[in-house]
Amino acid sequence: MTVTDLRHGLAAQVLRGEERRRSHRVMIRMPVTLEFGGEGKRTTMTANTASVNDQGAMLLCPRCLPLETQLQITHERTHQKQVCRVTRAPIESAEGYLIPVEFATEAPGFWGISFPPANWKAVDE
């Protein structure tokens, strides 16, 4: 197998992942507040988005949140709230933990930005 074959294989894997994605991600940092925990033991934490889409976000948090954690996210610029859950195990980074979350119900427009159309593809350079 050549390097070119490996690159084409990797590109095919990325493409398949993008085809599964329901909407495009936009890399943007927005302040959010997270609330989670049981009754009488609610925790509030400030965080930022690393990227967003119509179904949720990749959050950059100072603390790790376990898979399937249910939380409420508040968009600090609009004060809108949305219930969501952690969909995959967090990844530790130099700035904190990258935590993918998905909204419990559809929330188009929650982030207040325009996303690229569904058929948009990046141009290879």
Chimera marker file (.cmm) of the C-alpha trace (Angstrom):
<marker_set name="trace">
<marker id="1" x="0.000" y="0.000" z="0.000" r="1" g="1" b="0" radius="0.5"/>
<marker id="2" x="1.395" y="3.402" z="-0.981" r="1" g="1" b="0" radius="0.5"/>
<marker id="3" x="1.203" y="6.720" z="0.850" r="1" g="1" b="0" radius="0.5"/>
<marker id="4" x="-1.276" y="7.883" z="-1.804" r="1" g="1" b="0" radius="0.5"/>
<marker id="5" x="-3.488" y="4.866" z="-1.101" r="1" g="1" b="0" radius="0.5"/>
<marker id="6" x="-3.377" y="5.659" z="2.617" r="1" g="1" b="0" radius="0.5"/>
<marker id="7" x="-4.282" y="9.304" z="1.994" r="1" g="1" b="0" radius="0.5"/>
<marker id="8" x="-7.212" y="8.336" z="-0.235" r="1" g="1" b="0" radius="0.5"/>
<marker id="9" x="-8.380" y="5.854" z="2.392" r="1" g="1" b="0" radius="0.5"/>
<marker id="10" x="-8.219" y="8.507" z="5.106" r="1" g="1" b="0" radius="0.5"/>
<marker id="11" x="-10.018" y="11.018" z="2.894" r="1" g="1" b="0" radius="0.5"/>
<marker id="12" x="-12.747" y="8.439" z="2.261" r="1" g="1" b="0" radius="0.5"/>
<marker id="13" x="-13.139" y="7.868" z="6.018" r="1" g="1" b="0" radius="0.5"/>
<marker id="14" x="-13.437" y="11.612" z="6.653" r="1" g="1" b="0" radius="0.5"/>
<marker id="15" x="-15.951" y="11.971" z="3.820" r="1" g="1" b="0" radius="0.5"/>
<marker id="16" x="-18.075" y="9.135" z="5.191" r="1" g="1" b="0" radius="0.5"/>
<marker id="17" x="-18.044" y="10.878" z="8.579" r="1" g="1" b="0" radius="0.5"/>
<marker id="18" x="-19.098" y="14.167" z="6.994" r="1" g="1" b="0" radius="0.5"/>
<marker id="19" x="-21.897" y="12.410" z="5.096" r="1" g="1" b="0" radius="0.5"/>
<marker id="20" x="-23.245" y="11.085" z="8.421" r="1" g="1" b="0" radius="0.5"/>
<marker id="21" x="-23.189" y="14.553" z="9.962" r="1" g="1" b="0" radius="0.5"/>
<marker id="22" x="-26.630" y="16.162" z="10.001" r="1" g="1" b="0" radius="0.5"/>
<marker id="23" x="-25.354" y="19.722" z="9.653" r="1" g="1" b="0" radius="0.5"/>
<marker id="24" x="-22.055" y="21.509" z="9.207" r="1" g="1" b="0" radius="0.5"/>
<marker id="25" x="-19.945" y="22.543" z="12.153" r="1" g="1" b="0" radius="0.5"/>
<marker id="26" x="-18.846" y="26.118" z="12.557" r="1" g="1" b="0" radius="0.5"/>
<marker id="27" x="-15.724" y="26.780" z="14.605" r="1" g="1" b="0" radius="0.5"/>
<marker id="28" x="-16.682" y="29.597" z="16.952" r="1" g="1" b="0" radius="0.5"/>
<marker id="29" x="-16.019" y="30.437" z="20.566" r="1" g="1" b="0" radius="0.5"/>
<marker id="30" x="-19.119" y="31.538" z="22.486" r="1" g="1" b="0" radius="0.5"/>
<marker id="31" x="-19.570" y="31.802" z="26.240" r="1" g="1" b="0" radius="0.5"/>
<marker id="32" x="-22.089" y="29.379" z="27.746" r="1" g="1" b="0" radius="0.5"/>
<marker id="33" x="-23.237" y="28.416" z="31.230" r="1" g="1" b="0" radius="0.5"/>
<marker id="34" x="-23.834" y="24.752" z="32.063" r="1" g="1" b="0" radius="0.5"/>
<marker id="35" x="-26.111" y="23.450" z="34.809" r="1" g="1" b="0" radius="0.5"/>
<marker id="36" x="-26.159" y="19.779" z="35.780" r="1" g="1" b="0" radius="0.5"/>
<marker id="37" x="-26.626" y="17.411" z="38.699" r="1" g="1" b="0" radius="0.5"/>
<marker id="38" x="-29.479" y="16.069" z="40.801" r="1" g="1" b="0" radius="0.5"/>
<marker id="39" x="-32.038" y="17.918" z="42.842" r="1" g="1" b="0" radius="0.5"/>
<marker id="40" x="-30.484" y="19.862" z="45.688" r="1" g="1" b="0" radius="0.5"/>
<marker id="41" x="-27.019" y="19.318" z="44.233" r="1" g="1" b="0" radius="0.5"/>
<marker id="42" x="-27.074" y="21.397" z="41.049" r="1" g="1" b="0" radius="0.5"/>
<marker id="43" x="-23.710" y="22.552" z="39.741" r="1" g="1" b="0" radius="0.5"/>
<marker id="44" x="-23.198" y="25.612" z="37.538" r="1" g="1" b="0" radius="0.5"/>
<marker id="45" x="-20.083" y="26.004" z="35.411" r="1" g="1" b="0" radius="0.5"/>
<marker id="46" x="-18.982" y="28.525" z="32.784" r="1" g="1" b="0" radius="0.5"/>
<marker id="47" x="-17.549" y="27.171" z="29.536" r="1" g="1" b="0" radius="0.5"/>
<marker id="48" x="-17.097" y="28.087" z="25.866" r="1" g="1" b="0" radius="0.5"/>
<marker id="49" x="-17.982" y="26.448" z="22.606" r="1" g="1" b="0" radius="0.5"/>
<marker id="50" x="-15.172" y="25.209" z="20.362" r="1" g="1" b="0" radius="0.5"/>
<marker id="51" x="-17.587" y="24.505" z="17.504" r="1" g="1" b="0" radius="0.5"/>
<marker id="52" x="-21.359" y="24.486" z="17.043" r="1" g="1" b="0" radius="0.5"/>
<marker id="53" x="-23.961" y="22.955" z="14.742" r="1" g="1" b="0" radius="0.5"/>
<marker id="54" x="-27.757" y="22.808" z="14.615" r="1" g="1" b="0" radius="0.5"/>
<marker id="55" x="-27.811" y="19.698" z="16.831" r="1" g="1" b="0" radius="0.5"/>
<marker id="56" x="-25.393" y="20.756" z="19.580" r="1" g="1" b="0" radius="0.5"/>
<marker id="57" x="-21.785" y="21.748" z="20.151" r="1" g="1" b="0" radius="0.5"/>
<marker id="58" x="-18.266" y="20.811" z="21.110" r="1" g="1" b="0" radius="0.5"/>
<marker id="59" x="-17.728" y="22.484" z="24.464" r="1" g="1" b="0" radius="0.5"/>
<marker id="60" x="-14.458" y="23.525" z="26.030" r="1" g="1" b="0" radius="0.5"/>
<marker id="61" x="-14.929" y="23.025" z="29.786" r="1" g="1" b="0" radius="0.5"/>
<marker id="62" x="-12.657" y="23.406" z="32.789" r="1" g="1" b="0" radius="0.5"/>
<marker id="63" x="-14.048" y="20.159" z="34.240" r="1" g="1" b="0" radius="0.5"/>
<marker id="64" x="-14.678" y="16.700" z="32.792" r="1" g="1" b="0" radius="0.5"/>
<marker id="65" x="-18.306" y="15.609" z="32.392" r="1" g="1" b="0" radius="0.5"/>
<marker id="66" x="-19.011" y="11.872" z="31.998" r="1" g="1" b="0" radius="0.5"/>
<marker id="67" x="-20.682" y="10.328" z="28.952" r="1" g="1" b="0" radius="0.5"/>
<marker id="68" x="-24.506" y="10.657" z="29.012" r="1" g="1" b="0" radius="0.5"/>
<marker id="69" x="-24.480" y="13.528" z="31.527" r="1" g="1" b="0" radius="0.5"/>
<marker id="70" x="-27.710" y="15.513" z="31.137" r="1" g="1" b="0" radius="0.5"/>
<marker id="71" x="-27.282" y="19.270" z="31.363" r="1" g="1" b="0" radius="0.5"/>
<marker id="72" x="-28.847" y="22.582" z="30.536" r="1" g="1" b="0" radius="0.5"/>
<marker id="73" x="-26.823" y="24.948" z="28.400" r="1" g="1" b="0" radius="0.5"/>
<marker id="74" x="-27.444" y="28.693" z="28.440" r="1" g="1" b="0" radius="0.5"/>
<marker id="75" x="-26.252" y="30.805" z="25.506" r="1" g="1" b="0" radius="0.5"/>
<marker id="76" x="-24.789" y="33.808" z="27.326" r="1" g="1" b="0" radius="0.5"/>
<marker id="77" x="-25.401" y="36.300" z="24.522" r="1" g="1" b="0" radius="0.5"/>
<marker id="78" x="-29.104" y="35.493" z="24.016" r="1" g="1" b="0" radius="0.5"/>
<marker id="79" x="-29.909" y="33.887" z="27.404" r="1" g="1" b="0" radius="0.5"/>
<marker id="80" x="-31.701" y="31.052" z="25.589" r="1" g="1" b="0" radius="0.5"/>
<marker id="81" x="-31.575" y="27.668" z="27.324" r="1" g="1" b="0" radius="0.5"/>
<marker id="82" x="-31.504" y="24.173" z="25.883" r="1" g="1" b="0" radius="0.5"/>
<marker id="83" x="-31.339" y="20.720" z="27.482" r="1" g="1" b="0" radius="0.5"/>
<marker id="84" x="-28.594" y="18.488" z="26.099" r="1" g="1" b="0" radius="0.5"/>
<marker id="85" x="-26.464" y="15.440" z="26.900" r="1" g="1" b="0" radius="0.5"/>
<marker id="86" x="-22.810" y="14.455" z="26.583" r="1" g="1" b="0" radius="0.5"/>
<marker id="87" x="-22.600" y="12.108" z="23.581" r="1" g="1" b="0" radius="0.5"/>
<marker id="88" x="-18.987" y="10.862" z="23.746" r="1" g="1" b="0" radius="0.5"/>
<marker id="89" x="-16.201" y="10.635" z="26.268" r="1" g="1" b="0" radius="0.5"/>
<marker id="90" x="-14.484" y="14.009" z="26.788" r="1" g="1" b="0" radius="0.5"/>
<marker id="91" x="-10.971" y="14.589" z="25.444" r="1" g="1" b="0" radius="0.5"/>
<marker id="92" x="-8.474" y="16.400" z="27.629" r="1" g="1" b="0" radius="0.5"/>
<marker id="93" x="-6.734" y="19.345" z="25.946" r="1" g="1" b="0" radius="0.5"/>
<marker id="94" x="-4.333" y="22.088" z="27.024" r="1" g="1" b="0" radius="0.5"/>
<marker id="95" x="-7.289" y="24.457" z="27.560" r="1" g="1" b="0" radius="0.5"/>
<marker id="96" x="-9.566" y="22.022" z="29.403" r="1" g="1" b="0" radius="0.5"/>
<marker id="97" x="-11.882" y="19.231" z="28.284" r="1" g="1" b="0" radius="0.5"/>
<marker id="98" x="-13.483" y="19.013" z="24.843" r="1" g="1" b="0" radius="0.5"/>
<marker id="99" x="-16.980" y="17.682" z="25.441" r="1" g="1" b="0" radius="0.5"/>
<marker id="100" x="-19.441" y="16.911" z="22.611" r="1" g="1" b="0" radius="0.5"/>
<marker id="101" x="-23.080" y="17.594" z="23.468" r="1" g="1" b="0" radius="0.5"/>
<marker id="102" x="-26.309" y="17.035" z="21.565" r="1" g="1" b="0" radius="0.5"/>
<marker id="103" x="-29.560" y="18.922" z="22.117" r="1" g="1" b="0" radius="0.5"/>
<marker id="104" x="-32.467" y="16.850" z="23.505" r="1" g="1" b="0" radius="0.5"/>
<marker id="105" x="-34.829" y="18.492" z="20.992" r="1" g="1" b="0" radius="0.5"/>
<marker id="106" x="-34.238" y="20.287" z="17.723" r="1" g="1" b="0" radius="0.5"/>
<marker id="107" x="-33.151" y="23.879" z="18.256" r="1" g="1" b="0" radius="0.5"/>
<marker id="108" x="-32.465" y="25.521" z="14.904" r="1" g="1" b="0" radius="0.5"/>
<marker id="109" x="-31.303" y="29.062" z="15.419" r="1" g="1" b="0" radius="0.5"/>
<marker id="110" x="-30.165" y="28.483" z="19.027" r="1" g="1" b="0" radius="0.5"/>
<marker id="111" x="-26.638" y="29.692" z="18.227" r="1" g="1" b="0" radius="0.5"/>
<marker id="112" x="-27.859" y="32.754" z="16.308" r="1" g="1" b="0" radius="0.5"/>
<marker id="113" x="-25.568" y="32.159" z="13.318" r="1" g="1" b="0" radius="0.5"/>
<marker id="114" x="-26.071" y="31.054" z="9.720" r="1" g="1" b="0" radius="0.5"/>
<marker id="115" x="-24.690" y="27.655" z="8.789" r="1" g="1" b="0" radius="0.5"/>
<marker id="116" x="-23.437" y="26.662" z="5.323" r="1" g="1" b="0" radius="0.5"/>
<marker id="117" x="-26.074" y="24.912" z="3.171" r="1" g="1" b="0" radius="0.5"/>
<marker id="118" x="-26.290" y="21.104" z="3.528" r="1" g="1" b="0" radius="0.5"/>
<marker id="119" x="-24.757" y="20.530" z="0.069" r="1" g="1" b="0" radius="0.5"/>
<marker id="120" x="-21.746" y="22.781" z="0.740" r="1" g="1" b="0" radius="0.5"/>
<marker id="121" x="-18.335" y="21.158" z="0.335" r="1" g="1" b="0" radius="0.5"/>
<marker id="122" x="-14.920" y="22.663" z="1.051" r="1" g="1" b="0" radius="0.5"/>
<marker id="123" x="-12.724" y="23.156" z="-2.005" r="1" g="1" b="0" radius="0.5"/>
<marker id="124" x="-9.570" y="21.009" z="-2.039" r="1" g="1" b="0" radius="0.5"/>
<marker id="125" x="-6.453" y="23.068" z="-2.512" r="1" g="1" b="0" radius="0.5"/>
<link id1="1" id2="2" r="1" g="1" b="0" radius="0.2"/>
<link id1="2" id2="3" r="1" g="1" b="0" radius="0.2"/>
<link id1="3" id2="4" r="1" g="1" b="0" radius="0.2"/>
<link id1="4" id2="5" r="1" g="1" b="0" radius="0.2"/>
<link id1="5" id2="6" r="1" g="1" b="0" radius="0.2"/>
<link id1="6" id2="7" r="1" g="1" b="0" radius="0.2"/>
<link id1="7" id2="8" r="1" g="1" b="0" radius="0.2"/>
<link id1="8" id2="9" r="1" g="1" b="0" radius="0.2"/>
<link id1="9" id2="10" r="1" g="1" b="0" radius="0.2"/>
<link id1="10" id2="11" r="1" g="1" b="0" radius="0.2"/>
<link id1="11" id2="12" r="1" g="1" b="0" radius="0.2"/>
<link id1="12" id2="13" r="1" g="1" b="0" radius="0.2"/>
<link id1="13" id2="14" r="1" g="1" b="0" radius="0.2"/>
<link id1="14" id2="15" r="1" g="1" b="0" radius="0.2"/>
<link id1="15" id2="16" r="1" g="1" b="0" radius="0.2"/>
<link id1="16" id2="17" r="1" g="1" b="0" radius="0.2"/>
<link id1="17" id2="18" r="1" g="1" b="0" radius="0.2"/>
<link id1="18" id2="19" r="1" g="1" b="0" radius="0.2"/>
<link id1="19" id2="20" r="1" g="1" b="0" radius="0.2"/>
<link id1="20" id2="21" r="1" g="1" b="0" radius="0.2"/>
<link id1="21" id2="22" r="1" g="1" b="0" radius="0.2"/>
<link id1="22" id2="23" r="1" g="1" b="0" radius="0.2"/>
<link id1="23" id2="24" r="1" g="1" b="0" radius="0.2"/>
<link id1="24" id2="25" r="1" g="1" b="0" radius="0.2"/>
<link id1="25" id2="26" r="1" g="1" b="0" radius="0.2"/>
<link id1="26" id2="27" r="1" g="1" b="0" radius="0.2"/>
<link id1="27" id2="28" r="1" g="1" b="0" radius="0.2"/>
<link id1="28" id2="29" r="1" g="1" b="0" radius="0.2"/>
<link id1="29" id2="30" r="1" g="1" b="0" radius="0.2"/>
<link id1="30" id2="31" r="1" g="1" b="0" radius="0.2"/>
<link id1="31" id2="32" r="1" g="1" b="0" radius="0.2"/>
<link id1="32" id2="33" r="1" g="1" b="0" radius="0.2"/>
<link id1="33" id2="34" r="1" g="1" b="0" radius="0.2"/>
<link id1="34" id2="35" r="1" g="1" b="0" radius="0.2"/>
<link id1="35" id2="36" r="1" g="1" b="0" radius="0.2"/>
<link id1="36" id2="37" r="1" g="1" b="0" radius="0.2"/>
<link id1="37" id2="38" r="1" g="1" b="0" radius="0.2"/>
<link id1="38" id2="39" r="1" g="1" b="0" radius="0.2"/>
<link id1="39" id2="40" r="1" g="1" b="0" radius="0.2"/>
<link id1="40" id2="41" r="1" g="1" b="0" radius="0.2"/>
<link id1="41" id2="42" r="1" g="1" b="0" radius="0.2"/>
<link id1="42" id2="43" r="1" g="1" b="0" radius="0.2"/>
<link id1="43" id2="44" r="1" g="1" b="0" radius="0.2"/>
<link id1="44" id2="45" r="1" g="1" b="0" radius="0.2"/>
<link id1="45" id2="46" r="1" g="1" b="0" radius="0.2"/>
<link id1="46" id2="47" r="1" g="1" b="0" radius="0.2"/>
<link id1="47" id2="48" r="1" g="1" b="0" radius="0.2"/>
<link id1="48" id2="49" r="1" g="1" b="0" radius="0.2"/>
<link id1="49" id2="50" r="1" g="1" b="0" radius="0.2"/>
<link id1="50" id2="51" r="1" g="1" b="0" radius="0.2"/>
<link id1="51" id2="52" r="1" g="1" b="0" radius="0.2"/>
<link id1="52" id2="53" r="1" g="1" b="0" radius="0.2"/>
<link id1="53" id2="54" r="1" g="1" b="0" radius="0.2"/>
<link id1="54" id2="55" r="1" g="1" b="0" radius="0.2"/>
<link id1="55" id2="56" r="1" g="1" b="0" radius="0.2"/>
<link id1="56" id2="57" r="1" g="1" b="0" radius="0.2"/>
<link id1="57" id2="58" r="1" g="1" b="0" radius="0.2"/>
<link id1="58" id2="59" r="1" g="1" b="0" radius="0.2"/>
<link id1="59" id2="60" r="1" g="1" b="0" radius="0.2"/>
<link id1="60" id2="61" r="1" g="1" b="0" radius="0.2"/>
<link id1="61" id2="62" r="1" g="1" b="0" radius="0.2"/>
<link id1="62" id2="63" r="1" g="1" b="0" radius="0.2"/>
<link id1="63" id2="64" r="1" g="1" b="0" radius="0.2"/>
<link id1="64" id2="65" r="1" g="1" b="0" radius="0.2"/>
<link id1="65" id2="66" r="1" g="1" b="0" radius="0.2"/>
<link id1="66" id2="67" r="1" g="1" b="0" radius="0.2"/>
<link id1="67" id2="68" r="1" g="1" b="0" radius="0.2"/>
<link id1="68" id2="69" r="1" g="1" b="0" radius="0.2"/>
<link id1="69" id2="70" r="1" g="1" b="0" radius="0.2"/>
<link id1="70" id2="71" r="1" g="1" b="0" radius="0.2"/>
<link id1="71" id2="72" r="1" g="1" b="0" radius="0.2"/>
<link id1="72" id2="73" r="1" g="1" b="0" radius="0.2"/>
<link id1="73" id2="74" r="1" g="1" b="0" radius="0.2"/>
<link id1="74" id2="75" r="1" g="1" b="0" radius="0.2"/>
<link id1="75" id2="76" r="1" g="1" b="0" radius="0.2"/>
<link id1="76" id2="77" r="1" g="1" b="0" radius="0.2"/>
<link id1="77" id2="78" r="1" g="1" b="0" radius="0.2"/>
<link id1="78" id2="79" r="1" g="1" b="0" radius="0.2"/>
<link id1="79" id2="80" r="1" g="1" b="0" radius="0.2"/>
<link id1="80" id2="81" r="1" g="1" b="0" radius="0.2"/>
<link id1="81" id2="82" r="1" g="1" b="0" radius="0.2"/>
<link id1="82" id2="83" r="1" g="1" b="0" radius="0.2"/>
<link id1="83" id2="84" r="1" g="1" b="0" radius="0.2"/>
<link id1="84" id2="85" r="1" g="1" b="0" radius="0.2"/>
<link id1="85" id2="86" r="1" g="1" b="0" radius="0.2"/>
<link id1="86" id2="87" r="1" g="1" b="0" radius="0.2"/>
<link id1="87" id2="88" r="1" g="1" b="0" radius="0.2"/>
<link id1="88" id2="89" r="1" g="1" b="0" radius="0.2"/>
<link id1="89" id2="90" r="1" g="1" b="0" radius="0.2"/>
<link id1="90" id2="91" r="1" g="1" b="0" radius="0.2"/>
<link id1="91" id2="92" r="1" g="1" b="0" radius="0.2"/>
<link id1="92" id2="93" r="1" g="1" b="0" radius="0.2"/>
<link id1="93" id2="94" r="1" g="1" b="0" radius="0.2"/>
<link id1="94" id2="95" r="1" g="1" b="0" radius="0.2"/>
<link id1="95" id2="96" r="1" g="1" b="0" radius="0.2"/>
<link id1="96" id2="97" r="1" g="1" b="0" radius="0.2"/>
<link id1="97" id2="98" r="1" g="1" b="0" radius="0.2"/>
<link id1="98" id2="99" r="1" g="1" b="0" radius="0.2"/>
<link id1="99" id2="100" r="1" g="1" b="0" radius="0.2"/>
<link id1="100" id2="101" r="1" g="1" b="0" radius="0.2"/>
<link id1="101" id2="102" r="1" g="1" b="0" radius="0.2"/>
<link id1="102" id2="103" r="1" g="1" b="0" radius="0.2"/>
<link id1="103" id2="104" r="1" g="1" b="0" radius="0.2"/>
<link id1="104" id2="105" r="1" g="1" b="0" radius="0.2"/>
<link id1="105" id2="106" r="1" g="1" b="0" radius="0.2"/>
<link id1="106" id2="107" r="1" g="1" b="0" radius="0.2"/>
<link id1="107" id2="108" r="1" g="1" b="0" radius="0.2"/>
<link id1="108" id2="109" r="1" g="1" b="0" radius="0.2"/>
<link id1="109" id2="110" r="1" g="1" b="0" radius="0.2"/>
<link id1="110" id2="111" r="1" g="1" b="0" radius="0.2"/>
<link id1="111" id2="112" r="1" g="1" b="0" radius="0.2"/>
<link id1="112" id2="113" r="1" g="1" b="0" radius="0.2"/>
<link id1="113" id2="114" r="1" g="1" b="0" radius="0.2"/>
<link id1="114" id2="115" r="1" g="1" b="0" radius="0.2"/>
<link id1="115" id2="116" r="1" g="1" b="0" radius="0.2"/>
<link id1="116" id2="117" r="1" g="1" b="0" radius="0.2"/>
<link id1="117" id2="118" r="1" g="1" b="0" radius="0.2"/>
<link id1="118" id2="119" r="1" g="1" b="0" radius="0.2"/>
<link id1="119" id2="120" r="1" g="1" b="0" radius="0.2"/>
<link id1="120" id2="121" r="1" g="1" b="0" radius="0.2"/>
<link id1="121" id2="122" r="1" g="1" b="0" radius="0.2"/>
<link id1="122" id2="123" r="1" g="1" b="0" radius="0.2"/>
<link id1="123" id2="124" r="1" g="1" b="0" radius="0.2"/>
<link id1="124" id2="125" r="1" g="1" b="0" radius="0.2"/>
</marker_set>
